[in-house]
Amino acid sequence: MKRIVSTALAVFMLSAIAQAQDAQNHLNKASENIKSKNYQEALKNLGEAKKIVNDLLGGQLAEALPAQVGDWKMHPVEDYNMDMATMGSPNTVATMRIYKSASAEKKREEDIANMPDNLDPAMMMVEEQPKINVTISNDMMMANEVMMAFSDDNFGMGDPNEFFEATRIKGYRATVRFNKEYGTGAVTVIAGSGVVKVEPTRIDNKDILVKIAEAIDYEKVKAILGE
């Protein structure tokens, strides 16, 4: 097991080094194009460098997330960092990882198999599988719910069918919102200049959301994104 982990770490480090070199090459090309007054190409070079740096930063932020909580395992989301680089302000940073559970998917398959004869299993088959999205960002718009909950004791109390709580996770301000009927909601945590959001799809219990939130290294998030 140690050999497998060491090999995976070595591959990751080599990949990061290669990406960093690619970013440097794009910056060098941008410098050359600026000197020759080819500004359009220079902008393209800078854009390519920024995409690579966003990807590297996304990987760095993901190190704050647990690889597994219970039987919920983390999976990468391709191109998410690159896509987020084109959204929000020029300095917006974000990365996402998805957690999937073998037992949750097995339960879904059993529910499909046990559906009444008058319902079409194909309708349920096309619905999204149970999963949990975890996003880390410096976009403080994501933290509005937490900030409002801590400034207004009555915030979030409007829906009797939805659980809502303003709390602290590892000492950080947080909110827990969950609608069991629809399996939706979010655990949102503010850590320095970073916001972490844990969001479910087709989950029947909020506890796993809280457990994942409690397993995140918020000190690392702050070290990367700032106080």
N, C-alpha and C positions, 0 to 999 in steps of 0.2 A: 504494500500500500504506500509506504513512504517513497519507494522508487517511482511509483506512478505519479504521486503528487509532485515530486521533484522534477520529473520529466515534463509534466504539464506546466509547472512554473517556468522552467527553462524555455519552453516553446512560447509562452506568453511574453517573457522578457525579450526574446529574439524578435517577436512580432512587433512589440512596442518600439524597439530600437530601429527596426526597419521603417516603421511608420514615421518616427521622428526624423529619420534621414530623408524620407520622402518630403516631409513638410519643409525641411531645410532646403532641399533642392528647389521647391516651388518658390521659396523666399528669395533664393539666389537668382532665379529666373525673373522674379518681379523686380529685383534691384537692377538687373541688366536692362529690362524693358523700360524702367523709369529713366535710366541714363540715356537710352536711345529715344526717349519721348514716345514710346509705344505704350501709352497709358491704359488703353483698353485691354491689352494682353496682360499688363501688370495687375490689373484688377482681377482678371481670371486666375492668375497665379496666386494672388493673395487669398482669393476665395477657396481655391483648392487646399492651400495651407491651413486655412481656418477649419475646413471640414475635417482634416486629419487631426488637428489639435483638439477639436470638439470630441472626436472619437476617443482620443487618448484620455481626455479629461473624464469622459463618460466611464471608461474602464476603471479609472482611478476612483471615481465616486462609488462604483459598484463594489469595490473592495470593502466598503462599509456595510454591505448587506450579507446576511447569513447565506451560506450555500444551501442549507436545508433546515427546515423547522418541522419536526414530526416527519410525515411522509411527503411534505410539500417541498419540491425541489426547484431551485432557481434555473431559469433558462434565459439566454440573451434575446434581445429584440433587434433584428438586423435593421440597420440604417436609421434607428430612432434618433441617435445623437446627431446625425447629419440633418435629419428633417427638422429637429428642434432648432438647429443653428439658423434656419431661415425664418423662424417665428419670433415674435416678441421684439425686444430691443436687441441691438447688436451684441450686447453683453449677456444675453440670456443663455444660461447653461442648464442642461437637463439630461438625465439618463433614465432609462426604464428597464426593469427586468420583470419577467413573468414567472410566477410560481404555479406549478401544476402538481396535482395529487393523484396517485394511482388509485387509491381507495375511493376518492370522490368521483373519479371517472367510472369506476366499477359500479358504484351506487347509481349513477346516472343510467348506465346500461341496464341495470336491474329494473329501474323505474320505467324505462322504455319497454322492457319485456313484459312488465306487469300492467301495462296500460289497458284500460277497458277496451273491448272490441269495437265500440262505437267511435273511438278516437283513432286518428291516423298517426302511427308511430313516426312516419316520415316528417311530420310537422315538428316533432321534438328533436329529431335527428339533425335538423338544420340549425337548431339553436346552438349558441356558443357553449363550449365545454366549460365546466367549473375551472376557474382560474383566479389568480390574484395578481394585480398589477402593482408594482412598487415604483414610484417615481421620486427622484431626488432632483431638486432644482433650486435656483436662486431667484425664481420668479415669485415674488412675495404676493402676487395676486392669488396664488394657490393657498395662501395662509389667511385669507379674509375671514373664513369661518372661525378659525381659532381666535383671531384678534377680536372679532365681534363677540364671541362667546365669553371671553374674559373681561369684556367691558360692559356686558349686559347679561344679568343673571337670567333673564327670561328668553334669551336668544335660543332658538332651536326647539322650543317647547310647543310649537304650533300643531304638529302632527301626532295625534295619539297613537298611531300605528307604527311610529318610528322611534327607536331608542336613540337618545342623544345625551351625551355627557361631556362636560368640560372637565378635563383632568390633567394630570401630569404623567409623563412616561419618562422614566429615568431622570426625573427632575425638570424635564422640558415641557412647556405648555403644549397641550394637545386636546383634540376633540375626537370623540368616538361617535359615529353616526351609523345606524344600521336599520334597514327595513327587512325583516325576516320574510315577509310575504314575497318580495321581489328579489331577495338576495343581493341588495344593493346597499351602498353606503360608502364610508371611508373613515380611516383613522389618519388624522393629519397632525404632524408634529413640527414645531418650529425649533430649529437648532442653529442659533447664531443667524447668519445670513442665508441659511439653507432651509428648505421646506421639504419634508418627506410625506408622501401621501400613499397610503396602502388602500387599494380599491378592489372590491370583489366583483366577480361575475358568477351568478348562480351558486352562491355559497349560502348554506342554511344556518350558519352560526358565526357570530362576531368574534368568538374567542380566538380563532386562529389569526384573525387580523391583528388583534392586540398582541398575540405571542410573537408574530413576525415583527411588529413595531418595536417590541421590547428587546428583540435580538439584534437590532441595528446599532452600529457604532456611531453615535452622534458626535462624539469627540472628533472622529475622523472626518465627518461631514463638515464640522466647523473648521477643522484644520485646512481643508481644501477650499471651502467657499468663504471663510472668514467669520469673524464674530458678529 
